Amino acid sequence: MLSSKRILLIIGGGIAAYKSLDLIRRLRERGAAVTPVLTRAAEEFVTPLSVSALAGEKVYRDLFDLTDEAEMGHIQLSRAADLIVVAPATADLMGKMAGGLANDLASTLLMATDTPVLCAPAMNVRMWNHPATRRNHAQLADDGVRFVGPNEGDMACGEYGPGRMSEPLEIVAAIETQVSDGPLTGRRILVTSGPTHEPIDPVRYIANRSSGAQGTAVARALSGLGADVTFITGPADVPPPDGVDVVRVETAQQMSDAVDAALPVDAGVFAAAVADWRVSSASDKKLKKSRDGVPALEFAENPDILKRVAHLENGRPALVVGFAAETDNVIEHAKAKRARKGCDWIVANDVSPATGIMGGSENAVVLISDDGAEEWPRMGKDQVAGRLAEKIANALTGQNP
């Protein structure tokens, strides 16, 4: 997929810069040409010689290098690639990009280009969570910059949390998605997945039985067709797919807020098993047994994300797809849900214990639409996702299924 593609790789100054060496190797294995640019800070972590040796190309470093400007000026350099990748994208680089600064070669290239940009952030967890970084991230996303990661994990500084740069193969997958020519290229699609956890107290919660496997498979299939996927996931059992923008949430309200932040999109696929209710006043301390008996819990309704998005007057996705997990009268209940929610399609399945579908590797679904009920045979969840993704692509592009 990357054969003959040209990648301009900007390496920022962080400990994660060492991963850029493996990233270069992985890209070249897949046929891509990599032109590397090092910031001054990056040279503290990787050497120009090692980067050049792996890339098989000259390393660009200095904005005011007269030789480089004579051979290939920074304007031409910034536009000669199919994709610009910033990895690691440090807090400093993201701040420069968001603020429109251009005081070194890397930031000038990013300002002078009309080529798509993909960032792989890497920084300390507190830097990632700092309000300034969150603002910069949001601004860059609004400007059309794409992101892969960051992941959660151990930091070189000894802390743990979000801010760890995505692994090279994850970045490669995101690059392949960005330069693909699939039918959904240029389309933005939102996918929700997994359960939500509604706290009772600090150690107990209400949840639905959902592994997140089907939603993850759908996001992966859509990304494979070239879509720019925002993947909003509750605490699922399966890891999120590579090459998508992952937003992790816990509660239904957090998922609702994340959906709002992701809009507008061309299509929304709501595969998450969102809890219908939450405890209206969750305790901030662990509830204890007492002689007074079982504590009384008062419940409140959670936001109906699918219904709200389907009824938006401004910014409603062109296609809204809901999921219905039923234990009886699957088609009848799914049709009623589609009418009640106002969505375009419902993907319904029978999750009664005898089917083994809930938490399993297979699914058997019925697609409810204006055309009626289309029953699909039982198949792997990846196959279900692929078939659904193709139908979504046909619907968005106006092709006959």
C-alpha positions as CSV (number, residue, x, y, z in Angstrom):
1,M,0.0,0.0,0.0
2,L,2.9,2.3,0.6
3,S,4.9,1.5,-2.6
4,S,6.1,4.7,-4.3
5,K,4.6,6.9,-1.5
6,R,6.9,9.6,-0.2
7,I,6.8,10.4,3.5
8,L,8.4,13.5,5.1
9,L,9.2,12.4,8.6
10,I,9.8,15.2,11.2
11,I,11.4,13.8,14.3
12,G,10.8,15.9,17.4
13,G,13.0,16.0,20.5
14,G,11.9,13.4,23.0
15,I,13.0,10.1,24.3
16,A,10.4,8.5,21.9
17,A,12.6,9.6,19.0
18,Y,14.4,6.3,19.2
19,K,11.2,4.7,17.9
20,S,11.5,6.8,14.7
21,L,14.4,4.6,13.7
22,D,12.2,1.5,13.7
23,L,9.4,3.5,12.0
24,I,11.7,4.4,9.1
25,R,12.7,0.7,8.7
26,R,9.1,-0.4,8.7
27,L,8.1,2.2,6.2
28,R,10.9,1.3,3.8
29,E,10.0,-2.4,4.1
30,R,6.6,-1.4,2.7
31,G,8.1,0.4,-0.2
32,A,7.8,4.0,1.1
33,A,10.5,6.6,0.5
34,V,11.3,8.5,3.7
35,T,12.8,12.0,3.8
36,P,13.8,12.8,7.4
37,V,13.9,16.1,9.2
38,L,15.5,16.4,12.6
39,T,14.9,19.2,15.1
40,R,17.9,20.4,17.1
41,A,16.4,18.7,20.2
42,A,15.9,15.4,18.3
43,E,19.7,15.3,17.7
44,E,20.0,14.9,21.5
45,F,18.3,11.5,21.2
46,V,19.1,10.1,17.7
47,T,22.0,11.0,15.4
48,P,21.7,12.3,11.9
49,L,24.0,9.5,10.7
50,S,21.8,6.7,12.0
51,V,18.6,8.3,10.6
52,S,20.2,8.9,7.2
53,A,21.6,5.3,7.1
54,L,18.1,3.8,7.7
55,A,16.3,6.2,5.4
56,G,18.8,6.0,2.6
57,E,18.3,9.7,2.2
58,K,19.9,13.0,3.3
59,V,18.8,14.3,6.7
60,Y,17.5,17.9,6.7
61,R,18.3,19.9,9.8
62,D,18.8,23.6,9.3
63,L,16.5,26.2,8.0
64,F,19.4,28.5,6.9
65,D,21.6,25.8,5.2
66,L,22.5,27.5,1.9
67,T,23.4,24.1,0.3
68,D,20.0,22.6,1.2
69,E,18.2,25.7,0.0
70,A,20.0,25.5,-3.3
71,E,19.2,21.8,-3.8
72,M,15.7,21.7,-2.4
73,G,14.2,24.8,-0.7
74,H,12.0,24.3,2.3
75,I,8.9,25.2,0.4
76,Q,9.5,22.5,-2.2
77,L,10.6,20.0,0.5
78,S,7.3,20.6,2.3
79,R,5.2,19.8,-0.7
80,A,7.1,17.0,-2.3
81,A,5.6,14.3,0.0
82,D,2.3,12.4,0.0
83,L,2.2,12.8,3.8
84,I,4.0,14.6,6.5
85,V,4.4,12.6,9.7
86,V,5.5,14.2,13.0
87,A,6.8,11.5,15.3
88,P,7.4,12.2,18.1
89,A,5.2,15.2,18.1
90,T,6.3,16.9,21.3
91,A,4.3,19.4,23.3
92,D,6.7,22.1,21.9
93,L,6.1,21.1,18.3
94,M,2.3,20.9,18.8
95,G,2.4,24.3,20.4
96,K,4.3,25.8,17.5
97,M,1.9,24.2,15.0
98,A,-1.2,25.4,16.8
99,G,0.2,28.9,17.2
100,G,1.4,29.2,13.6
101,L,5.1,29.7,14.6
102,A,7.8,29.1,12.1
103,N,11.2,29.6,13.7
104,D,13.0,26.5,12.7
105,L,13.0,24.1,9.7
106,A,10.4,21.7,11.1
107,S,7.9,24.3,12.0
108,T,8.5,26.2,8.8
109,L,7.8,23.1,6.7
110,L,4.6,22.5,8.6
111,M,3.5,26.1,8.0
112,A,4.4,26.1,4.3
113,T,2.7,22.9,3.3
114,D,-0.6,21.9,1.8
115,T,0.2,18.2,2.3
116,P,-1.8,16.2,4.9
117,V,-0.2,16.0,8.3
118,L,-0.2,13.1,10.8
119,C,1.0,13.6,14.3
120,A,2.1,10.9,16.8
121,P,2.2,12.8,20.2
122,A,4.7,11.8,22.9
123,M,5.2,13.6,26.2
124,N,4.8,13.2,29.9
125,V,1.3,12.4,31.1
126,R,0.9,15.7,32.9
127,M,2.1,17.6,29.8
128,W,-0.5,15.7,27.7
129,N,-3.3,16.5,30.2
130,H,-2.3,20.2,30.6
131,P,-5.0,22.6,29.4
132,A,-2.6,24.2,26.9
133,T,-1.8,20.9,25.2
134,R,-5.5,20.0,25.2
135,R,-6.3,23.3,23.5
136,N,-3.5,22.8,21.0
137,H,-4.7,19.3,20.2
138,A,-8.2,20.5,19.6
139,Q,-7.0,23.4,17.4
140,L,-4.8,21.2,15.3
141,A,-7.7,18.7,14.9
142,D,-9.9,21.6,13.7
143,D,-7.1,22.6,11.3
144,G,-7.3,19.1,9.7
145,V,-4.2,17.5,11.4
146,R,-4.7,13.8,12.0
147,F,-3.5,12.0,15.1
148,V,-2.4,8.5,16.1
149,G,-2.2,8.0,19.8
150,P,-0.9,8.7,22.3
151,N,-1.1,5.4,24.2
152,E,-1.2,4.8,27.9
153,G,1.9,3.2,29.4
154,D,5.0,3.5,31.4
155,M,7.0,6.7,30.8
156,A,10.7,7.1,30.7
157,C,10.2,9.5,33.6
158,G,8.7,6.8,35.8
159,E,5.1,7.9,35.5
160,Y,2.2,6.0,33.9
161,G,-0.7,7.3,31.8
162,P,-1.5,8.7,28.4
163,G,1.3,10.3,26.5
164,R,3.4,7.4,25.3
165,M,4.0,7.5,21.6
166,S,2.2,4.9,19.5
167,E,4.3,1.9,18.5
168,P,5.9,2.1,15.0
169,L,3.5,-0.5,13.5
170,E,0.5,1.5,14.8
171,I,1.9,4.6,13.1
172,V,2.4,2.6,9.9
173,A,-1.2,1.5,10.0
174,A,-2.3,5.1,10.4
175,I,-0.1,6.2,7.6
176,E,-1.5,3.5,5.3
177,T,-5.0,4.7,6.1
178,Q,-4.1,8.4,5.4
179,V,-2.6,7.6,1.9
180,S,-5.1,4.9,0.9
181,D,-7.4,5.5,-2.0
182,G,-10.3,3.5,-0.6
183,P,-14.0,4.5,-1.2
184,L,-14.2,6.2,2.1
185,T,-11.1,8.4,1.7
186,G,-11.9,11.9,2.9
187,R,-14.9,10.8,4.9
188,R,-15.1,11.3,8.7
189,I,-16.9,8.5,10.6
190,L,-17.6,8.2,14.3
191,V,-17.8,4.8,16.0
192,T,-18.8,4.1,19.6
193,S,-17.9,0.8,21.2
194,G,-17.6,-1.2,24.4
195,P,-19.7,-0.8,27.6
196,T,-20.0,2.2,29.9
197,H,-19.3,1.9,33.6
198,E,-21.7,3.9,35.8
199,P,-20.2,4.2,39.4
200,I,-22.1,3.2,42.5
201,D,-19.2,4.1,44.7
202,P,-15.4,4.1,44.1
203,V,-15.2,0.3,43.7
204,R,-18.6,-0.7,42.3
205,Y,-20.3,0.1,39.0
206,I,-23.2,-0.7,36.7
207,A,-22.3,-2.0,33.3
208,N,-23.5,-4.0,30.3
209,R,-21.9,-7.2,29.1
210,S,-19.9,-6.0,26.1
211,S,-16.4,-6.9,25.0
212,G,-16.2,-4.1,22.4
213,A,-15.1,-6.7,19.8
214,Q,-17.8,-5.9,17.2
215,G,-17.4,-2.1,17.5
216,T,-13.6,-2.4,17.2
217,A,-13.9,-4.6,14.1
218,V,-16.3,-2.0,12.5
219,A,-13.8,0.8,13.2
220,R,-11.0,-1.2,11.7
221,A,-13.0,-2.1,8.6
222,L,-14.0,1.5,8.0
223,S,-10.5,2.7,8.5
224,G,-9.3,0.1,6.0
225,L,-11.6,1.6,3.4
226,G,-9.9,5.0,3.9
227,A,-12.2,6.6,6.4
228,D,-10.9,9.0,9.1
229,V,-12.4,7.2,12.1
230,T,-12.9,8.7,15.6
231,F,-13.3,5.7,17.9
232,I,-15.0,6.4,21.2
233,T,-14.7,3.4,23.5
234,G,-15.7,2.5,27.0
235,P,-13.6,0.2,29.1
236,A,-13.6,-2.7,26.6
237,D,-11.9,-6.1,26.8
238,V,-10.3,-5.8,23.4
239,P,-7.7,-3.2,22.4
240,P,-8.7,-0.4,20.0
241,P,-7.7,-0.8,16.3
242,D,-4.6,0.9,14.9
243,G,-4.9,3.9,12.6
244,V,-7.9,5.5,14.2
245,D,-8.3,8.4,16.6
246,V,-9.1,6.8,20.0
247,V,-11.1,8.5,22.7
248,R,-11.4,6.6,25.9
249,V,-14.3,7.2,28.2
250,E,-15.9,5.5,31.3
251,T,-19.5,6.7,31.7
252,A,-22.4,7.4,29.4
253,Q,-22.2,11.1,30.0
254,Q,-18.5,11.1,29.1
255,M,-19.3,9.2,25.9
256,S,-22.1,11.7,25.0
257,D,-19.7,14.6,25.5
258,A,-17.0,12.8,23.4
259,V,-19.6,12.3,20.6
260,D,-20.5,16.0,20.6
261,A,-16.8,16.9,20.4
262,A,-16.3,14.6,17.4
263,L,-19.2,16.0,15.3
264,P,-19.7,16.8,12.5
265,V,-19.1,13.5,10.7
266,D,-20.4,11.9,7.6
267,A,-21.6,8.8,9.4
268,G,-22.1,7.7,13.0
269,V,-22.0,4.0,14.0
270,F,-23.2,3.6,17.5
271,A,-22.1,0.1,18.6
272,A,-21.5,0.8,22.2
273,A,-23.5,-0.9,24.9
274,V,-24.4,2.2,26.8
275,A,-25.9,1.8,30.3
276,D,-29.5,3.0,30.3
277,W,-29.3,4.2,33.9
278,R,-26.9,5.5,36.4
279,V,-27.0,6.0,40.1
280,S,-28.2,9.5,40.6
281,S,-25.9,10.2,43.5
282,A,-22.9,7.9,43.5
283,S,-21.1,7.7,46.8
284,D,-17.6,9.0,47.1
285,K,-16.9,6.4,49.7
286,K,-17.2,2.6,49.6
287,L,-20.7,1.6,50.7
288,K,-20.6,-0.7,53.8
289,K,-22.8,-3.4,55.0
290,S,-24.9,-2.3,58.0
291,R,-27.6,-3.4,60.2
292,D,-30.0,-1.2,58.3
293,G,-30.0,-3.7,55.5
294,V,-29.4,-3.3,51.8
295,P,-28.8,0.4,50.8
296,A,-31.4,2.0,48.5
297,L,-30.1,3.2,45.2
298,E,-31.9,5.9,43.2
299,F,-31.4,5.8,39.5
300,A,-31.5,8.4,36.8
301,E,-31.7,8.0,33.0
302,N,-28.5,8.3,31.0
303,P,-28.3,10.4,27.9
304,D,-29.8,8.7,24.8
305,I,-26.9,9.3,22.5
306,L,-28.2,7.6,19.4
307,K,-31.6,9.3,19.6
308,R,-30.1,12.7,20.2
309,V,-27.7,12.5,17.3
310,A,-30.3,11.0,15.0
311,H,-32.6,14.0,15.7
312,L,-30.1,16.8,15.3
313,E,-31.4,19.6,13.2
314,N,-27.9,20.9,12.4
315,G,-25.0,18.7,11.9
316,R,-26.8,15.4,11.7
317,P,-24.6,12.7,10.0
318,A,-25.8,11.6,6.6
319,L,-26.0,8.1,7.9
320,V,-26.8,7.1,11.5
321,V,-26.4,3.4,12.4
322,G,-27.5,2.0,15.7
323,F,-27.1,-1.5,17.2
324,A,-29.7,-3.5,19.1
325,A,-28.8,-6.4,21.3
326,E,-31.9,-8.4,21.9
327,T,-32.8,-11.7,23.6
328,D,-36.2,-12.3,22.0
329,N,-38.3,-11.1,19.1
330,V,-35.2,-9.6,17.6
331,I,-36.6,-8.2,14.3
332,E,-39.8,-6.8,16.0
333,H,-37.9,-5.1,18.8
334,A,-35.2,-3.8,16.4
335,K,-37.8,-2.2,14.1
336,A,-39.4,-0.6,17.0
337,K,-36.1,0.7,18.2
338,R,-35.3,2.2,14.8
339,A,-38.6,4.0,14.7
340,R,-38.2,5.2,18.3
341,K,-34.6,6.4,17.9
342,G,-34.9,7.9,14.4
343,C,-31.8,6.3,13.0
344,D,-31.3,5.2,9.5
345,W,-30.2,1.6,10.1
346,I,-30.3,-0.8,13.1
347,V,-27.9,-3.7,13.3
348,A,-29.7,-6.2,15.5
349,N,-28.5,-9.5,17.0
350,D,-29.7,-12.2,19.4
351,V,-27.5,-12.2,22.5
352,S,-29.5,-14.7,24.5
353,P,-27.1,-17.1,26.3
354,A,-27.7,-20.0,24.0
355,T,-26.3,-18.2,21.0
356,G,-22.8,-17.6,22.6
357,I,-22.6,-14.3,20.7
358,M,-22.1,-12.0,23.6
359,G,-18.4,-12.0,24.2
360,G,-17.8,-14.6,21.4
361,S,-15.9,-14.4,18.2
362,E,-18.9,-14.7,15.9
363,N,-22.1,-12.7,15.2
364,A,-25.4,-13.2,13.4
365,V,-27.1,-9.9,12.6
366,V,-30.2,-8.5,10.9
367,L,-29.8,-5.2,9.2
368,I,-33.0,-3.1,9.6
369,S,-33.5,-0.3,7.1
370,D,-36.1,1.3,4.8
371,D,-35.6,-1.8,2.6
372,G,-36.8,-4.1,5.4
373,A,-35.0,-6.7,7.4
374,E,-31.9,-8.2,5.8
375,E,-30.8,-11.3,7.7
376,W,-27.1,-12.2,7.5
377,P,-25.7,-15.6,8.1
378,R,-23.6,-16.3,11.2
379,M,-20.0,-15.3,10.6
380,G,-16.9,-13.9,12.3
381,K,-17.2,-10.4,13.8
382,D,-14.5,-9.1,11.4
383,Q,-16.6,-10.4,8.5
384,V,-19.7,-8.7,9.8
385,A,-17.8,-5.5,10.2
386,G,-16.4,-5.8,6.6
387,R,-19.8,-6.3,5.2
388,L,-21.3,-3.4,7.1
389,A,-18.4,-1.1,6.2
390,E,-19.0,-1.9,2.5
391,K,-22.7,-1.0,2.8
392,I,-21.8,2.2,4.6
393,A,-19.4,3.1,1.8
394,N,-22.0,2.4,-0.8
395,A,-24.6,4.5,1.0
396,L,-22.2,7.5,1.4
397,T,-20.9,7.4,-2.1
398,G,-24.3,6.8,-3.7
399,Q,-23.4,3.4,-5.2
400,N,-25.8,0.5,-5.4
401,P,-25.1,-2.1,-2.8
